[in-house]
């Protein structure tokens, strides 16, 4: 179960690392994909990374159906 999903839209909008707990997931969308966080539980929208030609490890890329699946399983969603 995912506690909180943080959807990050801008590269400067990352929450503090102390806010992210082990059960939380950070998902980078739109322009946020150009900056990769230094925490372990993050993913980037595959389509947005491809559109911006950003190289992100394959195991960190998820597509829109996968993002929706994560959101459906989450207790709470926060958009930054």
Secondary structure as the mmCIF struct_conf table of DSSP 4:
data_model
#
loop_
_struct_conf.conf_type_id
_struct_conf.id
_struct_conf.beg_label_comp_id
_struct_conf.beg_label_asym_id
_struct_conf.beg_label_seq_id
_struct_conf.end_label_comp_id
_struct_conf.end_label_asym_id
_struct_conf.end_label_seq_id
STRN STRN1 UNK A 2 UNK A 8
BEND BEND1 UNK A 10 UNK A 10
TURN_TY1_P TURN_TY1_P1 UNK A 11 UNK A 12
HELX_LH_PP_P HELX_LH_PP_P1 UNK A 14 UNK A 16
TURN_TY1_P TURN_TY1_P2 UNK A 17 UNK A 19
TURN_TY1_P TURN_TY1_P3 UNK A 22 UNK A 23
STRN STRN2 UNK A 25 UNK A 28
HELX_RH_3T_P HELX_RH_3T_P1 UNK A 30 UNK A 34
BEND BEND2 UNK A 35 UNK A 35
BEND BEND3 UNK A 38 UNK A 41
STRN STRN3 UNK A 42 UNK A 45
HELX_RH_AL_P HELX_RH_AL_P1 UNK A 46 UNK A 51
TURN_TY1_P TURN_TY1_P4 UNK A 52 UNK A 53
HELX_RH_3T_P HELX_RH_3T_P2 UNK A 58 UNK A 60
STRN STRN4 UNK A 61 UNK A 62
HELX_RH_AL_P HELX_RH_AL_P2 UNK A 64 UNK A 73
STRN STRN5 UNK A 74 UNK A 79
#
